[in-house]
Amino acid sequence: MRALQQTSLNGPRDLRLITDAPVPRPGPGEILIRVAAAGVNFVDISQARGTFAGGPQPPYTAGIEGAGPITAVGEGVTGLEPGVHVIGVGIRGGAFAEYMVLPAAGAIPVPAGWADPQALGLVVNWPTALAALKPLGGLTAGQAVLIHAAAGGTGQAAVRIAKHYGATVIATASPGKHEVVRALGADHVLDSHDADLAAEVRRLTGGVGADLVLESVGGAVLEAGLAAAKRVTGRVVVYGLAGGRATVTNWDLVYRHQVQVVGLNIGTLIQAAPQIFGEIMGELFGLVAAGVIGPGEPTEYELADGPKALAELEARTTVGKLALLP
Ligand SMILES: NC(=O)c1ccc[n+]([C@@H]2O[C@H](COP(=O)([O-])OP(=O)(O)OC[C@H]3O[C@@H](n4cnc5c(N)ncnc54)[C@H](OP(=O)(O)O)[C@@H]3O)[C@@H](O)[C@H]2O)c1
């Protein structure tokens, strides 16, 4: 089958199309799908650069998120049959290919009436955004939330959910993406390249700061988020480091930023707190049923253009969810 193989840890430029990859076979508890659409995620960049803890070693078939019809089921799988369209995540890769193996337990049916590409994000971006906002971030109506990378796949989901639950959204994005973020309902949109984001957020919140900060950028932006959060009760949920590592010391938390810092990794949340994950997915399906979350509109690329899609994501030029069509 055709597949995109990552051949080094030098990033997406060493992601190569191969045509002789073996079709994988589902083991116990697994299903095989024909990948109709694969989701592109920032994690693909982290894995391609070797910054993803415990990530796959090259050569590996890239891509973690796939949607399409089931073509075979492994031993012990119940409730899922060939022909059913599902979306799921395989964190060890394999999605950027014509066929992919997924753990059956985490595969969910594509919502009725949706095409496979429209379901991308339902098992990565939306649960991550909801986890950051509600169970971990404790967001309630009327509170102010700062959302970085708000035009991105996860950021757009976060803006939509935060507005649905009645929060005031202060978003950041590169200048060319501001209209998209405003159209999602964000109350204020700041330039993510602005050197003094914290001062802007304090100004917009009457001097007190944001009740919640969704931090996915790292580098100097982590410091800005800590400074932008409300003292004592403000929460900073850290779930990404697109812009690099950053350090917070005990001195910082005692003398400079008296805020609550929370780490989020959706894979760990699924493993270590399945009940919370179940509640998140239940809430998301309620939002789908109510029409609050509608079918996605990913930007589609041919499989062969996967390296280009990843390079654009890394260069910060993309908006929203990206899909590869094998
Ligand atoms: N912890 C978890 O479980 C989990 C799960 C899903 C996603 N995430 C994280 O959530 C973040 C968003 O992921 P996504 O897949 O939805 O990607 P995305 O938001 O669609 O794309 C990344 C965006 O981050 C912003 N950014 C800021 N500094 C950047 C830098 N130095 N390099 C690249 N991008 C930079 C850019 O937006 P602007 O140019 O508009 O500022 C860029 O468009 C990532 O950090 C990802 O690792 C974490």
The ligand as an ORCA input file, in Angstrom:
! r2SCAN-3c Opt
* xyz 0 1
  N      -1.390     17.532     25.285
  C      -2.201     16.978     24.433
  O      -2.784     15.940     24.702
  C      -2.454     17.660     23.124
  C      -3.430     17.180     22.246
  C      -3.651     17.886     21.049
  C      -2.894     19.010     20.762
  N      -1.928     19.407     21.654
  C      -1.117     20.611     21.395
  O      -1.979     21.644     21.029
  C      -1.294     22.538     20.167
  C      -2.110     22.746     18.913
  O      -2.109     21.546     18.157
  P      -2.853     21.453     16.760
  O      -2.552     20.105     16.224
  O      -4.264     21.886     16.942
  O      -2.042     22.522     15.880
  P      -2.526     23.967     15.350
  O      -3.004     24.773     16.499
  O      -3.433     23.751     14.193
  O      -1.169     24.591     14.816
  C      -0.198     25.101     15.685
  C      -0.354     26.612     15.885
  O       0.402     26.988     17.021
  C       0.800     28.327     16.900
  N       2.220     28.489     17.223
  C       2.731     29.361     18.086
  N       4.048     29.251     18.138
  C       4.409     28.316     17.274
  C       5.656     27.777     16.864
  N       6.811     28.199     17.374
  N       5.652     26.804     15.910
  C       4.517     26.365     15.379
  N       3.285     26.829     15.756
  C       3.253     27.808     16.684
  C       0.537     28.741     15.460
  O      -0.584     29.617     15.478
  P      -0.407     31.226     15.258
  O       0.683     31.394     14.224
  O      -1.744     31.650     14.757
  O      -0.039     31.785     16.580
  C       0.210     27.430     14.757
  O      -0.668     27.614     13.682
  C       0.086     21.935     19.927
  O       1.002     22.500     20.820
  C      -0.124     20.481     20.252
  O       1.053     19.821     20.611
  C      -1.705     18.754     22.796
*
